[in-house]
Amino acid sequence: MTAMTERKDFPMSMRLPESDVAIIDRAARLRGRSRTDFVRDAAVRAAEDVLMDSGLVRMSAESFEAFVSVLAAPAAPVPELVELVRRPAPWEMPTEDGR
């Protein structure tokens, strides 16, 4: 008698228009991935986004008040971001020819 092994992969099948398959294949090639890997990663990422967006956060009234007070407090400056904002954009800097 052979031991039953638990299935780890489950096949999925879908019907797509040729134009959808063509764009998926093109994108997968650009990423150096197979169609299956590309579609699986995209589907899992989309599912994770939906689940993260639909998560319910529960907290006590005291915790909510603390949360709101943190949001309402003035933001503390981040020195690296202040320097970045003050730095001229690349298109604002003079070029080698002085323009």
C-alpha positions in Angstrom: 0.0 0.0 0.0 1.4 3.4 -0.9 1.2 6.3 1.4 -1.0 9.2 0.4 0.9 12.4 -0.3 -0.7 15.7 0.3 -1.1 17.8 -2.9 1.0 21.0 -2.8 0.1 22.5 -6.1 -3.4 23.1 -7.5 -3.9 23.6 -11.2 -5.9 26.6 -12.4 -7.3 27.1 -15.9 -8.7 30.2 -17.5 -9.8 31.3 -20.9 -8.3 34.6 -22.1 -8.5 36.5 -25.4 -5.4 36.2 -27.5 -4.7 39.9 -27.0 -4.6 39.4 -23.2 -2.2 36.4 -23.6 0.0 38.4 -25.9 0.4 41.3 -23.5 1.0 38.9 -20.5 3.6 37.0 -22.5 5.3 40.3 -23.5 5.5 41.5 -19.9 6.7 38.1 -18.7 9.5 38.1 -21.2 10.5 41.6 -20.2 10.8 40.3 -16.6 12.6 37.1 -17.6 9.7 35.0 -16.2 7.5 32.3 -17.5 3.9 33.1 -18.2 2.8 30.9 -15.2 5.2 32.6 -12.8 4.3 36.1 -14.1 0.5 35.4 -13.8 0.8 33.7 -10.4 2.9 36.6 -8.9 0.5 39.2 -10.3 -2.6 37.3 -9.0 -1.1 36.8 -5.5 0.0 40.5 -5.3 -3.5 41.6 -6.3 -5.1 39.3 -3.8 -2.8 40.5 -1.0 -3.7 44.1 -1.9 -7.4 43.3 -1.6 -6.9 41.6 1.7 -4.8 44.4 3.1 -7.4 47.0 2.0 -10.2 45.1 3.6 -8.6 44.4 7.0 -10.6 45.6 10.0 -8.6 47.3 12.8 -10.2 47.1 16.2 -9.0 49.2 19.2 -10.3 50.5 22.4 -11.6 54.0 22.8 -8.4 54.9 24.7 -6.2 53.5 22.0 -8.2 55.3 19.3 -7.8 58.6 21.2 -4.1 58.1 21.4 -4.0 57.2 17.7 -5.9 60.4 16.7 -3.7 62.6 19.0 -0.5 61.2 17.2 -2.1 62.0 13.8 -3.1 65.5 15.0 0.3 66.3 16.4 2.7 68.5 14.3 5.1 66.4 12.2 8.7 66.4 13.2 11.0 67.4 10.4 13.2 64.6 8.9 16.6 66.2 8.2 17.3 64.0 5.1 13.9 64.9 3.6 14.4 68.6 4.4 17.8 68.6 2.6 16.3 66.7 -0.4 13.5 69.2 -0.8 16.0 72.1 -0.7 18.3 70.5 -3.3 17.7 71.9 -6.8 16.1 69.5 -9.2 18.4 68.1 -11.9 16.6 70.2 -14.6 17.2 73.3 -12.5 21.0 72.8 -12.2 23.3 74.5 -14.7 24.9 72.2 -17.3 28.5 72.0 -18.2 28.0 74.6 -20.9 26.7 77.1 -18.3 23.0 77.0 -19.3 
